[in-house]
């Protein structure tokens, strides 16, 4: 897996037979990242709103009642031998292109490896994607909360 291919944790929803990442979550709606070809209005007939922003790119807001399934993508790896969960790719600022990871091992191990945090809030740091090894991706099905 190359640096640019290391995925991050995310939430996905099934909508009209396709699976879409949902970077924006509301109480009774979700913002899905549309992919694929074809007019959005035809692919998303239940749309409440179309939008776009710098953080997530284009999105379509659909009601939770239109969702078919829900999944969490959990990405685990090792950073210099320390077990981590890959949370986010940083898209701006001085750490742009680096990844935010949480240590999943012991607090002693995380602290010794230079992670910042506490036993209560967790241990995190930013790392270069190329420094991650043993990357594992799981798609975990969860119940669909419709409203």
C-alpha positions in Angstrom: 0.0 0.0 0.0 1.6 3.3 -1.0 1.6 6.4 1.1 -1.3 8.0 -0.8 -3.4 4.8 -0.4 -3.4 4.6 3.4 -7.1 5.0 4.2 -8.5 6.6 7.4 -11.3 5.8 9.7 -14.7 6.9 8.3 -18.4 6.3 8.3 -20.3 5.0 5.2 -23.9 4.6 4.3 -25.7 2.6 1.7 -28.0 4.7 -0.5 -29.8 3.4 -3.6 -27.5 0.4 -4.0 -24.2 2.3 -3.6 -21.9 2.9 -0.6 -20.9 6.5 0.1 -18.6 8.1 2.7 -20.5 10.4 5.1 -18.2 13.2 6.3 -21.1 15.2 7.7 -23.7 13.8 10.1 -26.9 15.6 11.2 -29.6 14.4 13.5 -32.1 13.4 10.8 -29.9 13.7 7.7 -26.4 12.8 6.5 -24.0 14.5 4.0 -22.7 11.9 1.6 -19.6 12.4 -0.7 -20.9 11.6 -4.1 -18.7 9.6 -6.5 -19.4 8.1 -9.9 -20.9 9.5 -13.0 -24.3 10.9 -13.9 -26.3 13.9 -12.8 -26.5 14.2 -9.0 -30.2 15.0 -9.1 -30.9 11.7 -10.8 -28.6 9.7 -8.5 -29.8 11.4 -5.3 -33.6 11.9 -5.8 -34.1 12.3 -2.1 -31.6 15.2 -1.9 -32.3 18.0 0.6 -29.4 20.1 -0.4 -26.2 20.1 -2.5 -23.0 21.7 -1.1 -19.3 21.8 -1.2 -16.6 23.0 1.3 -12.8 22.9 1.5 -12.7 20.2 4.2 -14.8 17.5 2.6 -15.3 18.6 -1.1 -18.7 18.2 -2.7 -21.5 16.6 -0.6 -25.2 15.9 -0.9 -27.6 16.0 2.1 -30.1 13.2 2.2 -32.6 12.2 4.9 -31.6 9.3 7.2 -34.9 7.6 6.3 -33.5 7.0 2.8 -30.4 5.1 4.0 -30.1 1.3 3.5 -27.1 0.4 5.5 -24.3 1.8 7.7 -20.7 0.9 8.2 -17.6 2.2 10.1 -14.3 1.8 8.4 -11.6 1.1 11.1 -8.0 1.4 10.0 -5.3 0.0 12.3 -1.5 -0.1 11.7 1.8 0.1 13.4 4.0 3.2 13.7 7.6 2.4 14.7 6.2 -0.8 16.3 3.5 1.0 18.3 -0.1 -0.2 17.5 -2.3 2.7 16.3 -5.6 3.5 14.8 -5.5 5.8 11.7 -7.9 8.7 12.3 -7.5 11.4 9.7 -5.4 12.7 6.8 -4.5 16.4 7.6 -5.3 18.5 4.5 -4.0 21.9 5.7 -1.7 23.6 8.0 1.9 22.8 8.9 1.2 19.1 9.1 -0.6 18.9 5.7 -0.1 15.4 4.2 0.6 13.8 7.6 -1.9 11.5 9.4 -3.4 11.8 12.8 -3.1 8.5 14.7 -4.2 7.3 18.1 -2.1 4.9 20.1 -4.0 1.7 21.0 -1.4 0.0 23.2 -0.4 0.9 26.7 0.0 4.5 28.0 3.6 3.7 28.9 4.4 2.6 25.3 2.6 5.6 23.8 4.4 8.1 26.1 7.8 6.6 25.4 7.2 6.8 21.6 6.4 10.6 21.9 2.6 10.6 21.7 0.8 13.5 23.4 -2.1 12.9 25.7 -3.3 11.2 28.8 -4.9 8.0 30.1 -8.2 9.8 30.1 -8.2 11.5 26.7 -6.1 9.1 24.8 -2.7 9.4 23.1 -2.2 10.9 19.6 0.4 12.3 17.2 0.8 13.1 13.6 3.0 10.8 11.4 4.1 10.4 7.9 2.0 7.9 6.0 5.1 6.2 4.8 6.0 5.3 8.4 2.9 3.2 8.9 3.2 -0.6 8.5 0.9 -3.6 8.9 -2.1 -1.5 7.7 -5.4 -3.3 8.2 -8.8 -2.1 7.1 -12.1 -3.4 8.6 -15.6 -2.5 7.5 -17.9 -3.0 10.5 -21.6 -3.0 9.9 -23.7 -1.1 12.3 -27.4 -0.4 12.7 -28.9 2.4 10.6 -30.2 5.2 12.8 -33.0 6.7 10.7 -33.8 9.8 12.9 
